[in-house]
Amino acid sequence: MPKVSLFDVEMQLKNAHLQTPVSTGAAEPNKLTRQKEHHVSYVVDFKDVSTVGLESSPVAEALAGLRANEARYFKNKYDHVFTVEPADEVPDVVDWVHTILKKERDLVIESKPLEATAFEVDGIRMAYVFYESGLSINVMYTIDDAGKRAVGFKLSDGMEVPAELSAQFKFARQKSKLAGTIRGSYFVIKGTY
């Protein structure tokens, strides 16, 4: 199977969005529907927080707040609109994140991925995966070799620290108006992906 870079995935997503008719229904202004059956992209709204796409999580409201918190950050800092896809529709993004976890720290996340996104801002490739457990993982991968590259973990309010992370990571707490208490940790990426 040929290697696909995160940039290629991002470009495929952008091209798909350009060909996507936007729903004009007043009830759901933040949804984009695709030609592909059952495929829905969701533009994350950080003013009116929704659990769309995260309903199966036992901490869906807290995870939605965490997702909205990320959307607000990227809108305010980079004027980037944070759009997520069902994880099974963007397997290359999920695989890229999981490959880094496995190769760098021999980590396998037990929870089911619900949503994912990949994009580039200010010379940084970003990827996010949101899991059913309430876990959010992001990869920050600066394109310039001299830049920072790291994996971040954020835990939704109300969830336990996943067993696969508890032995390797300590989590710092921060307060968020959108997400309550967020517990976060990270590690620096040493390899090239």
Residue pairs with C-beta under 8 A, 6 or more apart in sequence:
4 92
6 92
6 93
6 96
6 118
6 125
6 127
6 141
7 120
7 125
8 92
9 90
9 92
9 93
9 96
9 118
10 118
10 119
10 120
10 125
13 83
13 85
13 90
13 117
13 118
13 119
16 34
17 32
17 41
17 83
19 35
20 32
20 33
20 34
20 35
20 41
21 33
22 32
23 29
23 31
23 32
23 33
30 42
30 43
30 44
30 45
30 50
30 52
31 40
31 41
31 42
31 43
31 52
32 40
32 41
32 42
32 43
32 83
33 39
33 40
33 41
34 40
34 41
36 89
39 85
39 86
39 89
40 53
40 86
41 83
41 84
41 85
42 52
42 53
42 83
42 84
42 85
42 115
43 81
43 82
43 83
44 67
44 68
44 70
44 71
44 82
44 83
44 84
45 68
45 71
46 68
46 69
46 71
46 72
46 75
46 178
49 61
49 64
49 65
49 68
49 178
50 64
51 57
51 60
51 61
51 63
51 64
52 64
53 84
53 86
53 114
53 115
54 60
54 63
54 64
54 67
54 114
54 115
54 130
56 112
56 114
56 132
57 63
57 114
57 131
57 132
57 133
57 134
57 156
58 132
58 133
58 134
58 159
59 133
59 134
59 156
59 157
59 158
59 159
62 134
62 156
62 157
62 158
62 159
62 179
62 180
63 130
63 134
63 136
63 156
65 156
65 157
65 176
65 178
65 179
65 180
66 130
66 134
66 136
66 154
66 156
66 157
66 176
66 178
66 179
66 182
67 82
67 84
67 115
67 130
67 136
68 178
68 179
69 176
69 178
69 179
69 182
70 82
70 128
70 136
70 138
71 82
72 178
74 80
74 81
74 82
74 121
74 126
75 81
75 82
78 121
78 122
80 119
80 121
82 117
83 117
83 119
84 115
84 116
84 117
84 128
84 130
85 93
85 115
85 116
85 117
86 114
86 115
87 93
87 94
87 112
87 113
87 114
87 115
87 116
87 129
87 130
88 113
90 116
90 117
90 118
93 116
93 117
93 118
93 127
93 129
94 113
94 116
94 129
96 118
96 127
96 139
96 193
97 116
97 127
97 129
97 137
97 139
97 151
98 108
98 109
99 193
100 139
100 151
100 189
100 191
100 193
101 107
101 108
101 109
101 137
101 151
102 108
103 191
103 193
104 151
104 187
104 189
104 190
104 191
105 168
105 187
107 164
107 165
107 168
108 164
109 131
109 135
109 137
109 162
109 164
110 133
110 162
110 163
110 164
111 131
111 132
111 133
111 135
111 162
112 131
112 132
113 129
113 130
113 131
113 132
114 130
114 131
114 132
115 128
115 129
115 130
116 127
116 128
116 129
116 130
117 126
117 127
117 128
118 125
118 126
118 127
118 128
119 125
119 126
120 126
120 143
123 142
123 143
123 144
123 147
124 140
124 141
124 142
124 143
124 147
125 139
125 140
125 141
125 142
125 143
126 138
126 139
126 140
126 141
127 138
127 139
127 141
128 136
128 137
128 138
128 139
129 136
129 137
129 138
130 136
131 137
133 159
133 162
134 155
134 156
134 158
134 159
135 153
135 154
135 155
135 156
135 159
135 162
135 165
136 153
136 154
136 155
136 156
137 151
137 152
137 153
137 154
138 151
138 152
138 154
139 149
139 150
139 151
139 152
139 189
140 148
140 149
140 150
140 151
140 152
141 149
141 189
141 193
142 148
142 149
148 188
149 188
149 189
150 186
150 187
150 188
150 189
151 186
151 187
151 189
152 184
152 185
152 186
153 165
153 169
153 171
153 184
153 185
153 186
154 182
154 183
154 184
155 161
155 171
155 182
155 183
155 184
156 179
156 182
157 179
157 180
157 181
157 182
161 171
161 183
165 185
169 185
169 187
170 185
171 183
171 184
171 185
172 183
172 184
172 185
173 181
173 182
173 183
174 181
174 182
174 184
175 181
175 182
176 182
